[in-house]
Amino acid sequence: MKRAGLFLIAVVPVVVAGTVYVSTVPSDGERTEQDDKPPAVAPASPASPASPASTASPASPASPASLADPGKKELAQQLVASAENSTLDWRGAYGYIEDIGDGQGYTAGIIGFCTGTHDLLTLVETYTEDHPGNGLARYLPALRAVDGTDSHAGLDPGFTAAWKAEAERPAFRRAQDEKRDRVYFDPAVRRARRDGLGVLGQFVYYDAMVYHGPGTTPTSFGGIRAEAMSRAATPAQGGSEKAYLSAFLDVRRTAMTTMHPGTDTSRVDTAQRRFLNEGNLDLATPLEWRVYGQTYKIPG
C-alpha cells in the first residue's frame, strides 16, 4: 500500500514526451490471491447501457490493446508518478524516501515501497540474494523487526542515505522495476484483460493495486474488485465497460477515504474519472489531468 494524497506536497511537473522504456518483465511471477478467485457476490446487471465510446468488442487476452505495450507502459508509469511523486519523471524517484506520516513507516522508490507494508522488505531481501554485501543488506534485521509498523527502530539515522546511495546503482533500479512488475503491474494487467477491460481499465486496476495492495479485504484490490462486480458486470460478463469502471472507481474512492479519512482522492476524481467521462478507454494521448491541485499534460 502506498502514499496517501493528504500527505503530498505538489511540485511543478516535468512534461515528458513519452520516451519508450522497456523494463525487465519476469514471467508469471508472484500470483496474487485475487487473480484467480471470482467475487463472492454475483454481479448485478449494469446500471446503464454502454456509451458510444465503449461499444466495441471487449478486450480479451488475445487483444492487441494492452497496457504492457511499451508506449502505454511508459504512460502508466508517468500517471502513477504524478500521484506518487508529484512528477512525470518517474525514473527520478528510485532514490526517493521519506516518512509521510501515514502510519506505514518509510515510503521509498518508484511506486512507494513501504517499510510497514512488507514490500520494501522483500525487495531488499531479493536484491540482497543477488547482490550480497550491498549498502542496504545490513538493515535487513531492522527491516524485518519493523515490518507491519511505522517504526524506524534500527533504521535511523543511516537507512535513508543508504537507500539513496543504492538507488544510484543500475542493479537496484532494475530490482525496483522487477518488483513493481511482478507484484503490481503484471497481476493488475492480467486480471484486467481477463475481465475484458481495455487500456484505461488496465491502468485503473494497476493504480489501485499500487495504492491498496493485493489481497481480499474491503480496502485491498481484491476486495474493491469484488464489490465493484456486485454493482456492475464486467465486459467479460457482457456488461458495459464504462459502467463497470465507474462502479470500480466509486468503490475505490470509498476505500481510500476509509483507509485515510480526509485524504485527497484526486488521482481518482480528476484523473481516472476524467479519462472515463471523456470516453478515453484506450488512454489515447494527448492527456490532461489534475492531481493534488496540479495540472499535468502529456502531448499526443
PAZAPA-4460 file (N, C-alpha, C; in steps of 0.05 Angstrom, whole numbers, plus 32768, in hexadecimal, padded with zeros to 4 digits):
% residues 300
    n_x    n_y    n_z   ca_x   ca_y   ca_z    c_x    c_y    c_z   seq   type   mol
   8011   7FE8   8000   8000   8000   8000   8011   8019   8000     1      M     A
   8008   802E   7FF3   801A   8044   7FED   8012   805E   7FF9     2      K     A
   801A   8073   7FEC   8018   808E   7FF7   7FFC   8099   7FF6     3      R     A
   7FF3   80A5   800B   7FD9   80B2   800C   7FDC   80CF   8004     4      A     A
   7FCB   80D9   7FF3   7FCD   80F3   7FE8   7FCD   8109   7FFD     5      G     A
   7FC0   8105   8013   7FBF   8119   8028   7FDA   8122   8031     6      L     A
   7FEE   8111   802E   8009   8117   8038   801C   8121   8023     7      F     A
   8013   8125   800B   8025   812D   7FF5   8025   814B   7FF2     8      L     A
   803C   8155   7FEA   803F   8171   7FE2   8045   8171   7FC5     9      I     A
   8033   817D   7FB5   8037   817D   7F98   804E   818F   7F90    10      A     A
   805C   8186   7F7B   8072   8196   7F70   806B   819A   7F53    11      V     A
   8079   81AD   7F46   8074   81B2   7F29   807D   819A   7F1A    12      V     A
   806B   818E   7F09   8072   8176   7EFB   8084   817B   7EE4    13      P     A
   8093   8166   7EDC   80A2   8167   7EC4   8092   8158   7EAE    14      V     A
   808B   8166   7E99   807B   8159   7E84   808D   8148   7E72    15      V     A
   8088   812F   7E72   8099   811C   7E63   808B   8114   7E4A    16      V     A
   8099   8112   7E34   808D   810D   7E1A   8087   80EF   7E16    17      A     A
   808D   80DE   7E29   8085   80C2   7E26   809B   80B1   7E1B    18      G     A
   80B4   80B4   7E24   80CA   80A3   7E1B   80C3   8086   7E21    19      T     A
   80C7   8074   7E0E   80C0   8058   7E12   80D6   804B   7E23    20      V     A
   80CD   803C   7E36   80DF   802E   7E49   80D4   8012   7E4D    21      Y     A
   80E5   7FFE   7E4A   80DC   7FE3   7E4F   80EB   7FD8   7E66    22      V     A
   80DE   7FD3   7E7C   80EB   7FC8   7E94   80EB   7FAA   7E93    23      S     A
   80FB   7F9D   7EA3   80FB   7F80   7EA5   80E1   7F76   7EB1    24      T     A
   80D2   7F66   7EA2   80B9   7F5C   7EAC   80BC   7F3E   7EAF    25      V     A
   80BC   7F34   7EC8   80BF   7F18   7ECC   80A7   7F09   7EC3    26      P     A
   80A9   7EEE   7EC1   8092   7EDE   7EBA   807E   7EDF   7ED1    27      S     A
   8069   7ED0   7ED0   8052   7ED3   7EE1   8058   7EDD   7EFD    28      D     A
   806E   7ED3   7F09   8077   7EDF   7F22   8064   7ED9   7F39    29      G     A
   8063   7EEC   7F4C   8053   7EE9   7F64   8036   7EED   7F5D    30      E     A
   8026   7ED9   7F60   8009   7EDC   7F5A   7FFB   7EE6   7F73    31      R     A
   7FE9   7EF9   7F6F   7FDA   7F04   7F86   7FC1   7EF4   7F8B    32      T     A
   7FB7   7EF5   7FA3   7FA0   7EE5   7FAB   7F89   7EE9   7F98    33      E     A
   7F83   7F03   7F93   7F6A   7F08   7F84   7F6C   7F02   7F67    34      Q     A
   7F84   7EFC   7F5D   7F87   7EF8   7F40   7F76   7EE2   7F35    35      D     A
   7F72   7ECD   7F45   7F63   7EB6   7F3B   7F49   7EB1   7F4A    36      D     A
   7F42   7EC3   7F5D   7F2A   7EBF   7F6D   7F13   7ED0   7F62    37      K     A
   7EFC   7EC4   7F5D   7EE5   7ED4   7F56   7EDB   7EE3   7F6E    38      P     A
   7ECB   7EF8   7F6A   7EC0   7F07   7F81   7EAB   7EF6   7F8F    39      P     A
   7EA8   7EFB   7FA9   7E96   7EEB   7FB9   7E79   7EF1   7FB2    40      A     A
   7E74   7F09   7FA7   7E58   7F11   7FA2   7E54   7F11   7F84    41      V     A
   7E3D   7F07   7F7A   7E37   7F06   7F5E   7E34   7F22   7F54    42      A     A
   7E3E   7F29   7F3C   7E3C   7F44   7F32   7E20   7F4B   7F2B    43      P     A
   7E19   7F65   7F30   7DFF   7F6F   7F28   7E00   7F77   7F0B    44      A     A
   7DE9   7F7C   7EFF   7DE7   7F85   7EE4   7DF2   7FA2   7EE3    45      S     A
   7DFF   7FAA   7ECE   7E0A   7FC5   7ECD   7DF3   7FD9   7ECE    46      P     A
   7DFA   7FF0   7EDB   7DE6   8004   7EE1   7DDD   8013   7EC8    47      A     A
   7DEF   8015   7EB4   7DE8   8025   7E9C   7DF5   8018   7E84    48      S     A
   7DEB   801D   7E6C   7DF6   8011   7E54   7E11   801E   7E4E    49      P     A
   7E21   8010   7E3E   7E3B   801B   7E37   7E39   8034   7E27    50      A     A
   7E4B   8046   7E2C   7E4C   805F   7E1C   7E58   8058   7E01    51      S     A
   7E55   806A   7DED   7E61   8065   7DD3   7E7F   805F   7DD4    52      P     A
   7E8D   806A   7DE8   7EA9   8066   7DE9   7EB0   804A   7DF3    53      A     A
   7E9D   803B   7DFE   7EA3   8022   7E0A   7E93   800B   7DFE    54      S     A
   7E8A   800E   7DE5   7E7A   7FFA   7DD8   7E8B   7FE6   7DC8    55      T     A
   7EA5   7FEA   7DC6   7EB6   7FD7   7DB7   7EB7   7FBD   7DC7    56      A     A
   7EC0   7FA8   7DB9   7EC2   7F8E   7DC6   7ED6   7F90   7DDD    57      S     A
   7ED0   7F84   7DF3   7EE1   7F86   7E0B   7EFC   7F7A   7E05    58      P     A
   7F10   7F85   7E13   7F2B   7F7B   7E10   7F2C   7F5F   7E1B    59      A     A
   7F3D   7F4E   7E11   7F41   7F33   7E1A   7F5F   7F2E   7E1C    60      S     A
   7F67   7F18   7E28   7F84   7F12   7E29   7F92   7F13   7E0E    61      P     A
   7F82   7F0E   7DF8   7F8E   7F0E   7DDD   7F8D   7F2A   7DD1    62      A     A
   7F81   7F3E   7DDE   7F7E   7F59   7DD3   7F99   7F66   7DD2    63      S     A
   7F9E   7F76   7DBD   7FB8   7F85   7DBB   7FB9   7F9D   7DCE    64      P     A
   7FA1   7FA5   7DD9   7FA1   7FBD   7DEB   7FAA   7FB5   7E06    65      A     A
   7FC2   7FBD   7E0D   7FCD   7FB5   7E27   7FDE   7FCB   7E33    66      S     A
   7FDA   7FCF   7E4D   7FEB   7FE2   7E5C   8008   7FD9   7E5D    67      L     A
   800D   7FC0   7E57   8028   7FB5   7E57   8037   7FBD   7E3E    68      A     A
   802A   7FC7   7E29   8038   7FD1   7E12   804B   7FE7   7E1B    69      D     A
   8064   7FE8   7E10   8078   7FFA   7E1B   806F   8017   7E1E    70      P     A
   8062   8022   7E0A   805A   803E   7E0B   8045   8042   7E21    71      G     A
   8032   8030   7E23   801D   8032   7E37   8028   802E   7E53    72      K     A
   803B   801C   7E55   8047   8017   7E6F   8056   8030   7E79    73      K     A
   8064   803D   7E67   8071   8056   7E6E   805C   806A   7E78    74      E     A
   8046   806C   7E6A   8031   807F   7E71   8026   8078   7E8D    75      L     A
   8023   805E   7E92   8018   8055   7EAD   802B   805E   7EC3    76      A     A
   8045   805B   7EBF   8058   8063   7ED4   8057   8081   7ED9    77      Q     A
   8053   8091   7EC3   8051   80AE   7EC7   8038   80B5   7ED6    78      Q     A
   8022   80A8   7ED0   8009   80AD   7EDE   800B   80A6   7EFC    79      L     A
   8017   808F   7F02   801B   8088   7F1E   802D   809B   7F2C    80      V     A
   8043   80A3   7F1E   8056   80B6   7F2A   8049   80D1   7F31    81      A     A
   8036   80D9   7F21   8029   80F3   7F27   801B   80F1   7F42    82      S     A
   8011   80DA   7F49   8003   80D6   7F63   8016   80CE   7F79    83      A     A
   802A   80BE   7F73   803C   80B4   7F87   8053   80C8   7F8E    84      E     A
   805C   80D7   7F79   8074   80E7   7F7D   8070   8104   7F73    85      N     A
   8058   810B   7F6A   8052   8126   7F61   8064   812F   7F4A    86      S     A
   8069   811D   7F38   8079   8122   7F20   8072   810E   7F0B    87      T     A
   807A   8113   7EF2   8078   80FF   7EDD   8093   80F1   7ED9    88      L     A
   80A7   80FB   7EE5   80C2   80EF   7EE3   80C5   80D8   7EF6    89      D     A
   80B8   80C2   7EF0   80B7   80AB   7F03   80D3   809F   7F08    90      W     A
   80E5   80A1   7EF4   8100   8096   7EF8   8110   80A6   7F0C    91      R     A
   8107   80BE   7F12   8115   80CE   7F26   810D   80C6   7F43    92      G     A
   80FC   80B2   7F46   80F2   80AB   7F60   80FE   8092   7F6C    93      A     A
   8111   8086   7F5F   811E   806D   7F6A   812A   8073   7F86    94      Y     A
   8135   808B   7F89   8142   8091   7FA2   8130   80A0   7FB6    95      G     A
   8117   80A4   7FAF   8105   80B2   7FC1   8101   80A1   7FDB    96      Y     A
   8101   80AE   7FF2   80FA   80A1   800B   80F3   80B6   8020    97      I     A
   80DC   80B2   802D   80D4   80C3   8044   80BE   80B5   8053    98      E     A
   80B9   80BE   806B   80A2   80B6   807B   808D   80CC   8078    99      D     A
   8077   80C5   806B   8063   80DA   8065   804D   80DB   807A   100      I     A
   8051   80CC   8090   803F   80CD   80A6   8025   80BF   80A3   101      G     A
   8025   80AA   8092   800C   809B   808C   800B   8081   809C   102      D     A
   801D   807D   80AF   801C   8065   80BF   802A   804D   80B2   103      G     A
   8038   8051   809C   8044   803B   808E   8063   803C   808D   104      Q     A
   806E   804C   809F   808B   804E   80A0   8096   805E   8089   105      G     A
   80AD   8056   8080   80BA   8063   8069   80AC   805A   804F   106      Y     A
   80A7   806D   803E   809D   8068   8023   80B4   806F   8010   107      T     A
   80BA   805D   7FFD   80D2   8060   7FED   80CF   8055   7FD1   108      A     A
   80DF   8060   7FBE   80E1   8054   7FA4   80CB   805C   7F91   109      G     A
   80CA   804E   7F7A   80BA   8057   7F63   809C   8054   7F66   110      I     A
   8093   8042   7F78   8076   8040   7F7D   8070   8041   7F9A   111      I     A
   8083   804A   7FAA   807D   804D   7FC7   807E   8033   7FD6   112      G     A
   8093   8024   7FD4   8097   800C   7FE5   8098   8016   8002   113      F     A
   808C   8008   8015   808B   8012   8030   8097   7FFE   8044   114      C     A
   80A5   8009   8058   80B1   7FF8   806D   809B   7FEB   807E   115      T     A
   8083   7FF7   807E   806E   7FEB   808E   805B   7FD9   807F   116      G     A
   805F   7FD5   8065   804C   7FC5   8056   8059   7FAD   8048   117      T     A
   8070   7FA5   8051   807D   7F8C   8048   808B   7F8D   802D   118      H     A
   8081   7F9E   801B   808D   7F9D   8000   80A9   7FA8   7FFF   119      D     A
   80AF   7FBC   8010   80CB   7FC6   8010   80DD   7FB1   801C   120      L     A
   80D5   7FA3   8030   80E5   7F8E   803C   80EB   7F78   8027   121      L     A
   80D7   7F6F   8019   80DC   7F59   8006   80EC   7F63   7FEE   122      T     A
   80E9   7F7C   7FE7   80FA   7F88   7FD2   8118   7F86   7FDA   123      L     A
   811E   7F8F   7FF3   813A   7F8F   7FFC   8144   7F72   7FFF   124      V     A
   8133   7F60   8009   813B   7F44   800C   8142   7F38   7FF1   125      E     A
   8131   7F3B   7FDD   8137   7F30   7FC3   8150   7F3D   7FB6   126      T     A
   8152   7F57   7FB9   8169   7F65   7FAE   8183   7F5B   7FBC   127      Y     A
   8182   7F56   7FD6   819A   7F4D   7FE4   81A1   7F30   7FDD   128      T     A
   818E   7F20   7FD6   8194   7F05   7FCC   81A5   7F06   7FB3   129      E     A
   819F   7F19   7FA2   81AE   7F1B   7F89   81C7   7F2D   7F8C   130      D     A
   81C7   7F3F   7FA0   81DD   7F52   7FA3   81E5   7F53   7FC1   131      H     A
   81F0   7F3E   7FCB   81F8   7F3E   7FE8   820C   7F54   7FEE   132      P     A
   820A   7F5F   8005   821D   7F74   800D   8215   7F8F   8003   133      G     A
   81FD   7F92   7FF8   81F4   7FAD   7FEF   81F0   7FBF   8007   134      N     A
   81EC   7FD9   8001   81EA   7FEC   8016   81D2   7FEB   8028   135      G     A
   81BE   7FDB   801F   81A5   7FD9   802F   81A4   7FBF   803F   136      L     A
   81B6   7FAC   8039   81B4   7F91   8045   81B7   7F93   8063   137      A     A
   81C7   7FA5   806E   81CB   7FA6   808B   81B2   7FAF   809A   138      R     A
   819E   7FB9   808B   8185   7FC2   8098   816F   7FAD   8097   139      Y     A
   8175   7F96   808C   8161   7F81   808B   8155   7F78   80A6   140      L     A
   8166   7F74   80BA   815A   7F6E   80D5   8147   7F83   80DF   141      P     A
   814E   7F9C   80DB   813C   7FB2   80E4   8123   7FB3   80D2   142      A     A
   8125   7FAE   80B9   810E   7FAF   80A7   80FB   7F98   80AE   143      L     A
   8105   7F81   80B6   80F4   7F6B   80BE   80E6   7F72   80D8   144      R     A
   80F4   7F80   80EA   80E8   7F86   8104   80D2   7F9B   8102   145      A     A
   80D5   7FAE   80F0   80C1   7FC4   80EE   80AB   7FBD   80DA   146      V     A
   80AD   7FA7   80CB   8099   7FA0   80B7   807D   7FA0   80C4   147      D     A
   806A   7FAD   80B7   804F   7FAF   80C2   804A   7FC5   80D5   148      G     A
   805E   7FD6   80DA   805C   7FEC   80EC   8066   8006   80DF   149      T     A
   8064   801C   80ED   8070   8035   80E3   808A   803C   80F0   150      D     A
   8095   8029   80FF   80AE   802E   810E   80C6   8032   80FC   151      S     A
   80D9   8042   8106   80F3   8046   80F9   8109   8038   8108   152      H     A
   8102   8028   811C   8116   801C   812E   812A   800C   811D   153      A     A
   8143   8013   8122   8159   8006   8114   815E   8010   80F8   154      G     A
   814D   8022   80EE   8151   802D   80D3   815E   8049   80D4   155      L     A
   8157   8058   80E8   8163   8073   80EA   817E   8072   80F8   156      D     A
   8190   8083   80F0   818D   8099   80DD   8196   8092   80C1   157      P     A
   81A1   807A   80BC   81AF   8075   80A3   819F   8069   808C   158      G     A
   8187   805F   8091   8179   8050   807C   8172   8061   8064   159      F     A
   8169   8079   8069   8160   808A   8052   8178   8090   8040   160      T     A
   818F   8096   804C   81A6   809C   803B   81AF   8083   802C   161      A     A
   81AE   806C   8039   81B5   8053   802C   81A3   804C   8015   162      A     A
   8189   8052   8018   8176   804D   8002   817C   805F   7FEA   163      W     A
   8181   8079   7FF0   8187   808B   7FDA   81A1   8083   7FCC   164      K     A
   81B5   807B   7FDB   81CE   8073   7FCF   81CA   8059   7FBE   165      A     A
   81BB   8046   7FC8   81B7   802D   7FB9   81A7   8032   7FA0   166      E     A
   8195   8046   7FA1   8185   804C   7F89   8195   8058   7F72   167      A     A
   81AE   805E   7F77   81BF   8067   7F61   81CA   804F   7F51   168      E     A
   81C6   8037   7F5C   81D0   801F   7F4E   81BB   8014   7F3B   169      R     A
   81C3   800F   7F22   81B0   8004   7F0E   81A3   7FEA   7F18   170      P     A
   81B2   7FDA   7F27   81A7   7FC0   7F30   818F   7FC4   7F43   171      A     A
   8191   7FD8   7F54   817B   7FDD   7F67   8163   7FEA   7F59   172      F     A
   8169   7FF9   7F45   8152   8004   7F35   8144   7FEE   7F26   173      R     A
   8153   7FDB   7F1B   8146   7FC4   7F0E   8136   7FB4   7F22   174      R     A
   8140   7FB1   7F3B   8132   7FA2   7F4F   8117   7FB0   7F56   175      A     A
   8117   7FCA   7F57   80FE   7FD8   7F5C   80EA   7FD4   7F44   176      Q     A
   80F4   7FD6   7F2C   80E3   7FD1   7F14   80D7   7FB5   7F15   177      D     A
   80E7   7FA1   7F1B   80DE   7F85   7F1B   80CA   7F80   7F31   178      E     A
   80CE   7F8C   7F49   80BB   7F89   7F5F   80A0   7F97   7F57   179      K     A
   80A2   7FAE   7F4C   808A   7FBC   7F43   807A   7FAA   7F30   180      R     A
   8088   7F9F   7F1C   807A   7F8F   7F08   806F   7F75   7F13   181      D     A
   807F   7F67   7F23   8077   7F4D   7F2C   805F   7F4E   7F40   182      R     A
   805F   7F62   7F51   804B   7F63   7F67   8033   7F75   7F60   183      V     A
   8038   7F8A   7F50   8023   7F9D   7F4B   801A   7F9F   7F2E   184      Y     A
   802D   7FA5   7F1C   8025   7FAB   7F00   801B   7F92   7EF2   185      F     A
   802A   7F7C   7EF1   8022   7F64   7EE2   8008   7F58   7EEC   186      D     A
   8004   7F54   7F07   7FEB   7F49   7F10   7FD3   7F5B   7F0A   187      P     A
   7FD7   7F76   7F0C   7FC1   7F88   7F06   7FB8   7F87   7EE9   188      A     A
   7FCC   7F88   7ED7   7FC6   7F87   7EBB   7FB9   7F6C   7EB3   189      V     A
   7FC4   7F57   7EBD   7FBA   7F3C   7EB7   7F9D   7F39   7EC0   190      R     A
   7F97   7F43   7ED9   7F7C   7F40   7EE3   7F69   7F52   7ED3   191      R     A
   7F72   7F6A   7ECC   7F61   7F7D   7EBD   7F5A   7F72   7EA1   192      A     A
   7F6D   7F65   7E94   7F68   7F5A   7E7A   7F55   7F43   7E7B   193      R     A
   7F57   7F33   7E90   7F44   7F1D   7E94   7F28   7F28   7E9A   194      R     A
   7F26   7F3F   7EA6   7F0C   7F4C   7EAA   7F02   7F5B   7E92   195      D     A
   7F11   7F5A   7E7C   7F08   7F66   7E63   7F0D   7F84   7E62   196      G     A
   7F1F   7F8F   7E71   7F24   7FAB   7E73   7F39   7FB4   7E5F   197      L     A
   7F35   7FCC   7E54   7F49   7FD8   7E42   7F5F   7FE5   7E52   198      G     A
   7F6E   7FF7   7E44   7F86   8002   7E50   7F80   8013   7E68   199      V     A
   7F6B   8024   7E67   7F64   8034   7E7E   7F5D   8022   7E96   200      L     A
   7F4D   800D   7E92   7F46   7FFB   7EA7   7F5E   7FED   7EB3   201      G     A
   7F71   7FE6   7EA2   7F89   7FD9   7EAB   7F99   7FEC   7EBD   202      Q     A
   7F99   8006   7EB5   7FA7   8019   7EC6   7F98   801E   7EE0   203      F     A
   7F7E   801F   7EDF   7F6E   8022   7EF8   7F74   800B   7F0B   204      V     A
   7F76   7FF3   7F02   7F7E   7FDC   7F13   7F9A   7FE0   7F1E   205      Y     A
   7FAC   7FE7   7F0C   7FC8   7FEA   7F15   7FCB   7FFF   7F2A   206      Y     A
   7FC0   8016   7F27   7FC2   802B   7F3B   7FB5   8023   7F55   207      D     A
   7F9F   8015   7F53   7F93   800B   7F6C   7FA5   7FF6   7F7A   208      A     A
   7FB2   7FE5   7F6A   7FC4   7FD1   7F76   7FDB   7FDF   7F84   209      M     A
   7FE6   7FF4   7F77   7FFC   8003   7F83   7FF4   800F   7F9E   210      V     A
   7FDD   801C   7F9E   7FD5   802B   7FB6   7FCA   8019   7FCC   211      Y     A
   7FBA   8006   7FC5   7FAC   7FF5   7FD9   7FBA   7FDB   7FDF   212      H     A
   7FCA   7FD2   7FCC   7FD8   7FB8   7FD0   7FC5   7FA1   7FC9   213      G     A
   7FD1   7F8A   7FC2   7FC1   7F72   7FBC   7FB4   7F67   7FD6   214      P     A
   7FA0   7F57   7FD3   7F93   7F4C   7FEA   7F75   7F4B   7FE6   215      G     A
   7F66   7F43   7FFA   7F49   7F40   7FF8   7F39   7F50   800D   216      T     A
   7F46   7F60   801D   7F38   7F70   8030   7F29   7F86   8022   217      T     A
   7F15   7F93   802F   7F05   7FA7   8021   7F16   7FBF   8015   218      P     A
   7F2C   7FC5   8022   7F3C   7FDB   8018   7F54   7FD2   8007   219      T     A
   7F56   7FB9   8000   7F6B   7FAF   7FEF   7F60   7FAD   7FD3   220      S     A
   7F72   7FA8   7FBF   7F6A   7FA6   7FA4   7F54   7F91   7FA0   221      F     A
   7F59   7F79   7FAA   7F45   7F63   7FA7   7F2A   7F6A   7FB2   222      G     A
   7F2A   7F76   7FC9   7F10   7F7E   7FD5   7F02   7F93   7FC6   223      G     A
   7F11   7FA6   7FBC   7F05   7FBC   7FAB   7EF9   7FB0   7F92   224      I     A
   7F08   7F9E   7F85   7EFE   7F92   7F6C   7EE4   7F81   7F72   225      R     A
   7EE4   7F72   7F87   7ECD   7F62   7F8E   7EB4   7F73   7F92   226      A     A
   7EB7   7F89   7FA1   7EA1   7F9B   7FA6   7E97   7FA8   7F8C   227      E     A
   7EAA   7FB0   7F7B   7EA2   7FBC   7F61   7E93   7FA9   7F50   228      A     A
   7E9B   7F8F   7F51   7E8D   7F7B   7F41   7E72   7F74   7F4C   229      M     A
   7E6D   7F7B   7F65   7E52   7F77   7F70   7E3F   7F8D   7F67   230      S     A
   7E4B   7FA3   7F5C   7E3B   7FBA   7F54   7E37   7FBB   7F36   231      R     A
   7E4B   7FB1   7F27   7E49   7FB2   7F0A   7E59   7F9B   7EFE   232      A     A
   7E4F   7F90   7EE8   7E5D   7F7A   7EDA   7E75   7F84   7ECB   233      A     A
   7E8A   7F74   7ECB   7EA1   7F7B   7EBB   7E9B   7F77   7E9D   234      T     A
   7EAB   7F83   7E8B   7EA8   7F7D   7E6F   7EA9   7F5F   7E68   235      P     A
   7EBB   7F51   7E76   7EBD   7F34   7E71   7EA3   7F25   7E78   236      A     A
   7E93   7F31   7E89   7E79   7F26   7E91   7E62   7F31   7E81   237      Q     A
   7E69   7F41   7E6D   7E55   7F4D   7E5C   7E4C   7F69   7E64   238      G     A
   7E59   7F75   7E77   7E52   7F8F   7E81   7E5F   7FA6   7E72   239      G     A
   7E57   7FBE   7E79   7E62   7FD6   7E6D   7E7D   7FDC   7E7B   240      S     A
   7E91   7FE0   7E6B   7EAB   7FE7   7E76   7EAB   8001   7E86   241      E     A
   7E9D   8015   7E7B   7E9C   802E   7E88   7E8D   802C   7EA3   242      K     A
   7E76   801E   7EA3   7E67   801B   7EBB   7E76   800C   7ED0   243      A     A
   7E85   7FF7   7EC8   7E94   7FE7   7EDC   7EAB   7FF8   7EE8   244      Y     A
   7EB9   8006   7ED7   7ECF   8017   7EE1   7EC5   802D   7EF3   245      L     A
   7EAE   8038   7EED   7EA3   804C   7EFE   7E9D   8041   7F1A   246      S     A
   7E92   8028   7F1A   7E8D   801B   7F34   7EA7   8015   7F43   247      A     A
   7EBB   800D   7F34   7ED5   8007   7F41   7EE1   8020   7F4E   248      F     A
   7EE0   8036   7F3F   7EEB   804F   7F4A   7EDB   8059   7F62   249      L     A
   7EC1   8055   7F61   7EB0   805C   7F79   7EB9   804D   7F91   250      D     A
   7EBD   8032   7F8E   7EC5   8021   7FA4   7EE1   8029   7FAD   251      V     A
   7EF2   802D   7F9A   7F0E   8034   7FA2   7F10   804E   7FB1   252      R     A
   7F00   8062   7FA9   7F01   807B   7FB7   7EF8   8078   7FD4   253      R     A
   7EE4   8068   7FD8   7EDB   8062   7FF3   7EF0   8054   8003   254      T     A
   7EFE   8041   7FF6   7F14   8033   8004   7F2A   8045   800C   255      A     A
   7F31   8059   7FFB   7F46   806C   8001   7F3F   807C   8019   256      M     A
   7F26   8086   801B   7F1E   8097   8032   7F1A   8086   804B   257      T     A
   7F14   806D   8047   7F13   805B   805F   7F2E   8057   806B   258      T     A
   7F42   8053   805A   7F5E   804F   8063   7F69   8068   806F   259      M     A
   7F64   807F   8062   7F70   8098   806B   7F5A   80AD   8069   260      H     A
   7F4A   80B0   807E   7F35   80C5   807E   7F40   80E0   8077   261      P     A
   7F33   80EE   8065   7F3C   8109   805D   7F51   8109   8047   262      G     A
   7F59   80F1   803E   7F6E   80F0   802A   7F65   80FC   800F   263      T     A
   7F78   8107   8000   7F73   8112   7FE6   7F6E   80FA   7FD2   264      D     A
   7F57   80F9   7FC5   7F51   80E4   7FB3   7F52   80EC   7F96   265      T     A
   7F61   8102   7F90   7F62   810D   7F75   7F6E   80F9   7F61   266      S     A
   7F7F   80E6   7F69   7F89   80D3   7F56   7F73   80C3   7F49   267      R     A
   7F5C   80C1   7F57   7F44   80B5   7F4D   7F32   80CA   7F41   268      V     A
   7F2C   80DF   7F4F   7F17   80F2   7F48   7F1D   8103   7F2F   269      D     A
   7F36   810D   7F2E   7F3C   8120   7F18   7F52   8115   7F05   270      T     A
   7F57   80FB   7F08   7F69   80EE   7EF5   7F5A   80D6   7EE8   271      A     A
   7F58   80C0   7EF5   7F4C   80A8   7EE9   7F2E   80AD   7EE2   272      Q     A
   7F1F   80BA   7EF4   7F03   80C0   7EEF   7F01   80D2   7ED7   273      R     A
   7F13   80E5   7ED4   7F12   80F7   7EBE   7F16   80E8   7EA3   274      R     A
   7F2A   80D6   7EA2   7F2E   80C6   7E8A   7F15   80B6   7E83   275      F     A
   7F09   80AB   7E98   7EF1   809A   7E94   7EDA   80AB   7E89   276      L     A
   7ED6   80C2   7E95   7EC0   80D3   7E8C   7EC4   80DD   7E70   277      N     A
   7EDD   80E0   7E68   7EE3   80E8   7E4C   7EE1   80D0   7E39   278      E     A
   7EDC   80B8   7E43   7EDA   80A1   7E32   7EF4   8097   7E27   279      G     A
   7F0A   809F   7E34   7F25   8098   7E2B   7F2D   807D   7E36   280      N     A
   7F20   8068   7E2D   7F25   804D   7E38   7F3F   8042   7E2E   281      L     A
   7F4C   804E   7E1A   7F66   8045   7E10   7F7D   8055   7E1B   282      D     A
   7F77   8068   7E2D   7F8C   807A   7E37   7F9C   8086   7E21   283      L     A
   7F8E   8090   7E0D   7F9C   809D   7DF6   7FA5   80B9   7DFE   284      A     A
   7FBD   80C0   7DF5   7FC7   80DB   7DFA   7FBD   80ED   7DE4   285      T     A
   7FBC   8108   7DE9   7FC6   8116   7E01   7FB4   8111   7E19   286      P     A
   7FC0   8113   7E31   7FB2   8110   7E4A   7FB6   8129   7E5C   287      L     A
   7FA2   8130   7E6A   7FA4   8145   7E7E   7F94   813D   7E97   288      E     A
   7FA0   8141   7EAE   7F93   8139   7EC7   7F9E   8149   7EDE   289      W     A
   7F91   8148   7EF5   7F99   8156   7F0D   7F9C   8143   7F24   290      R     A
   7FB2   8146   7F33   7FB6   8136   7F4C   7FC0   8149   7F61   291      V     A
   7FB4   814A   7F78   7FBB   815B   7F8E   7FBD   8178   7F86   292      Y     A
   7FAB   8180   7F74   7FA9   819C   7F6B   7FBC   81A4   7F55   293      G     A
   7FCE   8191   7F4D   7FE1   8197   7F38   7FD8   818B   7F1D   294      Q     A
   7FDA   819A   7F08   7FD2   8191   7EED   7FEA   8184   7EDF   295      T     A
   7FE5   816D   7ED3   7FF9   815F   7EC4   7FEF   815B   7EA7   296      Y     A
   8002   815B   7E94   7FFB   8158   7E78   8010   8145   7E6B   297      K     A
   8006   8133   7E5B   8018   8123   7E4A   800E   8128   7E2D   298      I     A
   801F   8131   7E1C   8017   8138   7E00   8012   811F   7DF0   299      P     A
   8005   8122   7DDA   7FFF   810C   7DC8   8017   8104   7DB8   300      G     A
***
